[in-house]
Amino acid sequence: MTGGQIVFLALAALIVIALFKAVRIVPQSQKFVVERFGRLHAVLGAGINFTVPFLDVVAHRVSILERQLPTAHQDAITTDNVLLKVETSVFYRVTEPEKTVYRIKDVDAAIATTVAGIVRSEIGKMELDAVQSNRNALTANIREHVKAMVDEWGIEVTRAEILDVALDDATRHAMLQQLNAERARRAQVTEAEGKKRSVELNADAELYAAEQSAKARRVLADAEAYATGVIAGAIKDNGIEAAQYQVALKQVEALTAVGQGAGKQVVIVPAAALDAFANAFGMLKGR
């Protein structure tokens, strides 16, 4: 093989190597950070990209897939001095690899530390009852603060959730006692309201019975007045005979009622009464 052929082969090999190094195929899930002479030159997106061989170097291959940090646990103290154990979960993805590569070294540790500090700060502004009742608002507030803090690192926080807020044993026992006391108080209030309602219903029933009794007496009085008016009209029209007739009728009815008494008994009637009854029977027969 001559010297010219060797040179030709060397040039061909160099061209092949240059073409191989010039063409960069980037996967959809990644971005390549290219440096030229040690400085940031470009960020290559998905697909076929061309670089300058031997001058441009792919220094970093950064995944842009969404990542989840390990579930973190940190302590926080509320304004009413209650110690809480907060469990958080964070999801993020890299949006600007050039910032992530050159501004922060350990992304996961930086985000975890940032989230822990923000959680402690936000919970430290609230009381225990507010933390438990406003969990959604607290989570949203923490998410916004985290997004603002990590924006300069070229990172987007997609989710930042508070998974659990646990109490220490002493606080949990005290809250359980308070809950039991509140339940007992509600039971007593319910029982008292039931008794009050029962008294009100009994009073209403007695009032209704009194009203009905008064109405009945009024009806009887009206009937008696009507009967008396009828008798008075008869006396006025027929004279003393009508009155005597009514007296005789009442006497016969009274004697009949005495005779219908239950059991065996002896009824002693004065002679004057017997004469009156005889006169009454006589008047009735004469009618």
Secondary structure, DSSP 8 states (H G I E B T S, - for coil): --HHHHHHHHHHHHHHHHHHHHEEEE-TTEEEEEEETTEEEEEE-SEEEE--TTTEEEEEEEE-S-EE---EEEEEE-TT--EEEEEEEEEEEES-HHHHHHH-S-HHHHHHHHHHHHHHHHHTTS-HHHHHH-HHHHHHHHHHHHHHHHGGGTEEEEEEEEEEEEE-HHHHHHHHHHHHHHHHHHHHHHHHHHHHHHHHHHHHHHHHHHHHHHHHHHHHHHHHHHHHHHHHHHHHHHTHHHHHHHHHHHHHHHHHHHHT-SS-------HHHHHHHHHHHHHHHH-
